Amino acid sequence: MVIKDKNKKNKLVVILGPTATGKTKLAVFLARKFKGEIVSADSRQVYKGMDIGTGKDLAEYKINVGTGFKPVRIPYHLIDVVKPNTDFNLAKFKKLAEKAIQDIHARGKVPFLVGGTGLYISALVENYQIPKVAPDKKIRRKIEKMKKQEKVKMLKKLDPMAVSLIDIENPRRLNRALEICLAGHKFSQKKKNKPLFNALQLGITFPKDILDKRIDERVDKRIKQGMVKEVQNLYRTGVSWKRLNDFGLEYRFISRYLRGKYSKDETVSLLKTAIHQFAKRQMTWFKPDKSIHWIKNKKQAERLVNNFLKR
């Protein structure tokens, strides 16, 4: 399906929701149906070599179309973009995602933005004016001298919403949110410009008990797939324990297991709990957005996309 109406903003379909809800699978189905390409909105899938822990599931981008035919590969963007030791942030994501979407439009295809990183999605859909808060050595020295509890307390005072949105166990993100606040901005509040795209946002989620079960099953599956070995390989190739800790979730807990801080059973249990909490933070970000259509099944999603592209 080619978008031909030049009087309308370029169209963008967004598939969002918490982790372990099947966003990629749905996006691939819709991209196949509507001649689309996928742009990842995942803050960790940009890194090379971080495949199992980030759930890239690259095999899902191939679709078998029948006996005797080669599988159809759905093109994807913003996956495996930089090395793990390279800094990647919201501003870089927004720039690359805009370029990818414009390129997809130029080829007459439909872009599908897919992921669970709410800040990345909102920045693109609502066209955030990202404040250029340059690193401030004086502020950073002050933050680095503080204990974690002091940082959280200060952030709660300066920007209460930020505490529920970020992973406060991630020193890098906690420090950066606090740095932005101390520089006179609010991490949770972003200035918005005129939208660049006409977006349809489709959300997928499940009741908490079902979602927690899906998360637990996926953690077990990834352990069997070799997630521990993946983290070992990253460390052996020069990714520090501190950097792995900063990546959060799978990389944080498995790196601690490899250093003997937890047993394997403790690691799996703590990781599952942390991902349950992460999914809750994702929904905290998405819930206030009334423009999101929370879908119940694939058929409903297909109908909404079809009507959106025809409008």
Secondary structure, DSSP 8 states (H G I E B T S, - for coil): -----TTS-EEEEEEE-STTS-HHHHHHHHHHHTTEEEEE--TTTTBTT--TTTT--GGGGEE--STTS--EE--EESSS-B-TTS---HHHHHHHHHHHHHHHHHTT-EEEEEES-HHHHHHHHTTEE-------HHHHHHHHTS-HHHHHHHHHHH-HHHHHHS-TT-HHHHHHHHHHHHTT--TT--EE-S-SEEEEEEE----HHHHHHHHHHHHHHHHHHTHHHHHHHHHHTT--HHHHHHT-HHHHHHHHHHTTSS-HHHHHHHHHHHHHHHHHHHHHHHTT-TTEEE-SSHHHHHHHHHHHHH-
